[in-house]
Amino acid sequence: MPIPKVIPFVIGTETGLGFILGRLTFDSPITWNEQLGDPVTNLGGAAVPAIRSAIRHSVDLPTFTSPVGEDTAERRFRMRRQVRSLLNNAPYKMAGLFLQWANDPEQDGWYIPDQGELVQGAESPLSHGWFDLQNFAWFKVGAPRTHRGAALLSIKDLRTGLTARDFQRTVYSTDFSTLPALALTFLPAGSSDVANNVSREALTPLTLPRGRDGGATLLVANQADLTVLSYETSEEERNLGDVVVYDQRGKTGLPAGAEDPQAFGWEEIYGPDYPYTEGGVPVIENGRVRVVWNTEHTPGFKVYVWNGTEYAEQGKMT
């Protein structure tokens, strides 16, 4: 989530001269309509500033992918699946999706797309995969020149049995009650100038080893629940080290070495409205650790850790 800057206190993304929204890389939009101006109303016969509202842009964005030389119908259909799962995932997009546009960096910033339509870009779209995103209001909520990245921390003691240990909130346990408390916070790769946004205390995080995608996430310890940390983010390292969920799309085996999982045939998932491969179990990865379901011998999750050249198997959780 972006927060306003205080002066002077300051979705493996593919590469190409494209239009990157979150982790998705499109070709450049067909049209980009930028809303300008603060709202004005009337008080009696006088014009006065109105209640401030969000700036809304409109975009006509095709499902062409970047780089153009690698654009195929298969990749366009993948883009359609991923766009649908992303824009139908309100909790994800309400945090603000960062837009990077190499051809017009003045538009870079955090956006929240509203509802819109995915329409055919030409006749018989099911044969070529060309669709257009149209009639979306894109609410701009921040820009790098005026805002910093931020994280609202949720630090809960999972040893007491009073806080759920799973996202479905079904597992409450005191199994770990004898272990020491570890209040750890991970910040995005490329973060710098990390500070407590209330006290303005500057923090010195620990930089972790780089993962498969080159991202080196940061570790901060001993922060309190509901603390807000703000930071600057390197454009070059944005999206690196992200936690990513993949559908294996029926592929057997694992990517070799540093191979991009999507080039191997897996597909990044951005929300529950996604046509999962029947019988498949998603893979979770963050560049340094990969967790894969495996049914050999005793079913469980195999854990792989990046050693600098490949993912090395560490064991299985059953």
N, C-alpha and C positions, 0 to 999 in steps of 0.2 A: 504494500500500500504506500502511496506517496504522501509526504507531508510537506507543508510549505517550508522553504528555506528561511533561516534567520541570518541576515547579513550583519557582520562578517563571519558569523559562526556557520561555518558551513559543515522456448516450448526443436543434445546434439542438434544445434541448429545448422541447417544447410547454409552454405555460403553462396553469394551471388549478388549482383546489383539489383536486388529485389526489394520487397516490401515485407518486413518481418513483423508479424503480430504475435506476441508471446513467443512460441517456439515454431510457428508456422511461417514458411517463406513462400510468398506469392510473387508473381510477376507484378510490375507496377500497375496501379489502378487505372481504369479507363477514364474515370472522372474523380475529382476530389473537390468538394465544395465546402469551403471553410466559413463558418459563421463568425461574424465580428460584432463587436459593440456590446457595451453593458446596457441592460434594459432600462427604459424610461417610461414613466407613467405621468399622469397629471394629478395635481392637487389644486382643485378649483380651476383657475385658468392658467396655472403655471405648470411647466414641465419640470418634473423632479425625478431623481434616481428611483427606480423601482427595486423591489426585493431582488437580490442578485440570484441569477439562475445559471445552470451549467451551460458552457459553450457546447453547441451541438454541430458536428460536421456530418456531411453525407458523402458516401463513397460508393462507386460502382466498381466492384472488385471481382475479376474473373478467377476461376479455379486453375488458371495456368500456373505452373510452378517455375521456380528459378533454381539453377541457371537454365536459360531458355533451351540450350542445346541438349538438356537432359529431360525436357518436358515430354511426357508420354500420356496416353489415355489412362493407363494404369495408375500413374501418379496423380492425375486429376481426380480420379475416383477416390483415391486415398485421401486427397485433400478434402473432398466433399464429406467423407466420413468423419474426418478429424475436425473440420469446421463445425459440423452439426454437433458433435459431442462437446466441443468447446463452448459454443454460444448457447447451448441448452444446459450449461452447468453454471447456474447463478452464483453459488458460493465462490467458484474459481474466478469468474470474470468480474465479480463485484470488488475484488481486491485490486483491480486495475490491470489491464493487459498492456505491456509496454510495446510501443510501436517504434521500430527503427526503419527509416526510409532513406536509403543512401542518396537517392536523387533529390531529396528535399528534406534535409535534416532539421530545418526549422519546425517541421511538423512532429518531430520525435516527442514522445511523452507517454503518459499513462492514459488509457482510454477505457471506457465501459460501453460496449456496444449494446444497444437496445434491441427490440425485436425488428425483424425485417423478413426478406424473402430470398430464397435460393431459386433462381429462375434459369431456364435454359438459355444458353448463350447463342445457340444456333439450332437449326433443325436437327432432329434425331440425336439429342445429347447423350443417349445411352450407348451410342456407337463411338463417340469421341471424348466424352467426359467434360465438355465445356459447359460450365454453369457460371452464373453471375450472382454475387451477393448484392442485393439492391434494397433500397428503401430502409436502410438501417440508420438510425440516429446514433452517432458515435459521440458520447459525452466525454469531453476532454477534462480530466481531473488534475492534471499536473504536467509539468515539463521540466527537463533537467536544468534549464536556466533559472527556474523559480522554486523547484522542489528537490527534496532528497528522498532516497529510498528509506523505508522504515519497517520495523518488525515489532508487533505487539506480542510480548512473550507470555506463554502459558506454561508456568513452572509448577507442576503438581507432584506431590510425594506419592509415588506408586507403591510404597511399602506398607501403608496403613490399612489397605482394604477399603478405604473410603472413596477412592477415585478409580474409575474404570481403567483397565490396562489396554483395552481394545477400542477401536473407533465406534463399534456398535454398542458399546457400553453394557457388555454382558459379563465381562470377567472382572471380578473384584476378589482380590487375594492378598494374603499376608505372607506369601511364600518367600518374599525378598526382605522380610522385616529385619533380618540380622545384618544386611548389607549396608555399607555407608551410603549416605545420600550423595548423588552426583547431579548437580543442577547445571546442565550443559545446554548451550544455545549455539546453533550453527547458522552462520550468515553466508550470503551468496559469494561465489568466487568473484574476486576483483573488488570486494568492498574495502573502503579505506575511510579514514577520519571517523571512526566509529565512536559514538557518544551516547550517553544517557540523555534523552531528549527533554527531560524535566530538569535534572540537576546540572546539565551541560558538562558532566564529568566525562573526560576523554578516557577511552578504554584502549587497552593494548591486547588485541586478540591473538591467538595462536594460529598461524597458517598451517593447514594440514597438507600432506603430500598431494601432488597433482594426480588426477585420475586419468582414465582412458581418453577423455575428451580434452585434457589439458587444464581443466578447471581445478583450482585450489581453494576449497572452502575455508572459512574462518571459524574458529571455536572460541566462545566466550564462556567463562565459568562464573558461578555464584551470583547470578542475577535473580532478582525477586520476581514473584508472580505479577503479571500485568505491567511490568516495566516496558517502556517504549525505547527502542534503540534506533537511532538514525545513522545513515552512512551514505557516502558517495559510492557510485558504482562505475567500474571501468566498462566502457562500451565494448571493448575488445573481448572482455570475459563475460559479458551478459549471457545468461542461459547455460553457461558451463557449470558442471557439477550439480545440475538440477536432479531431483528425484523424478524418475520417469517410469511409467508403467507401459509395458509392451504387450500387444497381442502377437503371439507367434505365427498366426496366419497359417497354421498347419505345417510350418517348416520344422524339420527334424535337425538335431544337432545344435551347435552354438557358433556364433560369429568367431572367426579366427583372429587372434591377436587384437589389434586396435581397430578392427573393421567396424564401421558404423552399423549398428543393428538394423537400421531401416534399409541400408544398402543390402544387407544380408537377406532381408525379406520380412523382418518383424515390423510392427506398426505401432507408433506412439498413440496412446489413448488419453483423451483429455476430459472424459466425463462418462456418466453411466449410460447416456443415450448413444450407444455404440453397438454395432453388430458383431459381438464377440464370436470368435471361431468356436463352433460347437465342440464340446469336450476339451477345450483348451484351458490352461491356467495361466494368467498373466505373469510376466516376468517383471521384477522390480530392480531398478539399477540407479545408482547415483554417480557413476564414473569411477568410484573406488570399490564399491561392493555390488555384486549381482546375486540375486536370489532367484532360483529356478526350481519349480516343482519337478520331482523325479519319483517314478514308481518302481524303480529297480529294487529288488529285495524288499526292504521296508519303505513304504511310501513316506515322503517327507520333502523338505526344501533343502536343496544343495546350496551352499554358500561359497561364492567365489570372491577373491580379493585381488585387486589389480596390483601387480608387482613391478610395474614399469614397462613391461612388454606384452603381458597377457594376463588374463584372469586365471588365477591358480585356485584350485578347489581346496577348501579348508575343512569341510565336513558336511554333515547332514543333520538338520533339525527334524525330529520326528514327533 
